C-alpha cells in the first residue's frame, strides 16, 4: 500500500478513535472519512486493534519528533528537561490517544496489547534518555545513572503531576501554571535531592 494512502487512513483512524473511543469507532466510519473502501483498511492493518495501535504509534512518533526539535546540546540538560515537559503537557492536552496511552487507559482497554503499548511509552521517553545522556557528558548528571530507569521515573512523575494538578480538559492559565510549578518542584527534587551538599 502506498504511504500516502496509509497515512490518510491512520489520520482518519486517529480522529475517529479520539472522538468516539475504541469501542464506538467503526472501521466503516474510518473508511468513509479516509475516502477508501473498507477492504482497503484491512490492507493497511490486520484488525481494528492493529489499526488503533498503528494510529497511536503514528501520534507518538509525531510527538517524539516535535520534542526532539527542542534538543540543543548547547543548552543545559536540566533546562531542556523542563522545556520538554512543557511540550509534553501540551501534547497530553491536544492528543487524546497519547493521553490515554500515557495515563494507562489504553492498557485497560486492550490488555492483550500491553507489551506493545509499553513499547510506545518507551518510544515516548527516547528524547528524555538523549537529554540525560547529554547531561552526563559534561558532568551535569552523574555518570552512574540508570538512564532508562530515570527517564521512566521522570515520565511517571510528569504524568502523575498532570493527573493530580490539572489533568485533561483544564485550560485555565492558573491550572497550567500550577501544573508546571508542580513539575518544576519535582524536577528540582530529582536533580538536587533533599540533602544539603557539603
N, C-alpha and C positions, 0 to 999 in steps of 0.2 A: 504494500500500500504506500502511496506517495506521502511524504512527510507533511505536506500542506493539508491534505485531506484529514490525516490522522490528528494533526493539531486542531483543526476545526472541530472534530468530534470531541477531543479532550476539553476544549474550551466550552463547548455546549454542555458536556457532562458536568464539568465543574460548576457551571452556572445552575444547572438543574439540581445537582446534589446540594449545593449551598442553599438554594431557595427552599427546596422541599424535603431535604434529608434523603438518606439512602433508601429507606423503605418505601417512601411515597413516590420516588422518581421512577419513571418507566423508561425503558430503552426506546420505546416508540416515540416518546416526547423528545428524547435526546436526538434521535434520528431526524425528526421533523425540524428541530431547531438547527441542526447541522446541515440540513438540506441533502441528506443521503437516505438510502434505503436501510431498513432495519438490518438486513443481511450484511450490509457494509460495516455496521457497528461490530458485528461478530468477526469480521476480517481484521479489525483493529484490536480486538480483545477476545478472551476466551469465555467470559461471563460478565454479568453485571458487576460482580465483586471485583473482577480484574479491571473492568472499566473504571470503577471507583478508585481502585488503587493507582491506576495509571494517571487519572486526572489529579489525584492528590500528589503523586510523585512529581508531576509537571509543576504544580504550585510550589512544592518545596524547593525544587531546582531553581525556580524563578526567585524565590525568597533568598536562597543562598547566593545567587548571582547578584542580587541587589545589595546585600550586605557586604559581599566581597569588594564592591566598589569603594567601600569606606576604608579598607585596609591600606594604610600607607606606612611602610616601615620607618619613615622618618618621624612619625608621631609616637608618643609614649604609649606602650601597650595597655596600661591601665586606663588611659583616656579613650583608647579605641574600644575597649570592652564596654564602656559607658555609652558611647555613640551607637555601637552595635545593638545594645539592649534597647535603646530608644527606638531604633528602626524595627527591632523585633516586636516591641509593644504595638507599633503601628500596624505591622503585618497581622498580628493577632486580631486587631480591630477590623481589618479590611478583608481577611480571608477566613471565612467560616470553616473551610476544610482544614487549613493549617491549625486554626484554633482548636478544633475538635481532636486533631492528631496530638497536639502538644498537651492538651488537658486530659487526655486519656479516654475521651468519649468514643473515639474510633475503635479502640481496643475492645470496649464493651460491646459495640455494635457488631463487629466481626471478629470474635475471639480466635477463630482458626487462622486469621491473618496476622496475629500478634507479632510474630517474628519479622514479617515484612514491615509492619508499622514501626517496630523498634529500629529497624534499619533506616527508615525515613527520619526518625528522630535523630539518629546518629548523623545522617546527612546534614540535618539542620544545625548540628554542632561543629561542623568542619571548619567554619570560619573562626570560632572561638579557639579551637585547637591550634589553628595557624597563628592567631594573635598571642596565645600563651607561649608558643614556641618562639615567636619574635621577641617576647619579653624575657625569655630565658637567655637568648644570645647576648644581649648587653648587660646581663646580670641584674635585671629589674626583678625578675621572678627567680625562685630557687630552681636549680637545675635538677634536683631530685624529685620534682613534682610528677605525679602520675597524671599526665596531661589529659588523657581520656576521662579519667575519673573526675578531675577538677572541672573539665568542660561540662560533664554531665551534672555535676553539683550546681554549677552556675546556671545551667538551663533550668534545672528543677527549682532553684531559688527564684529565678525570673518568673516562672510560671506560677509558683505559689504566691509571690507578691502580686502578680496580675490578678489572680483569683480572689485574694483576700482584700486587695486595696484598689478596687476599680472594676476590674472584670469587663467582660464584653458588653458593648452597648452603652457604656458610660462615656459620654462625650464631653462632660463638663471639664473645663480647664482645671478647676480645683482638684478633681479626682485624678486627672492625668498628672498634675504636679505632685500629688500625694504618692502616686504610683512610682514616679521617677525618684522622689525623695526616699521612699522605702527601699527601692533597688539600690540607690547610691549608698545608703547606710549599710545594706547587706554586702555590697561590693567592697566598701571600706573595711568591713569586718573581715571579709575573705582576704583582702590584700594586706591589711595591717594587724589583724588579730586584736585580742583584748589586752594582751600583756604589754607593759612598758618595756621597750628595748633599751638595754644598757650599753 
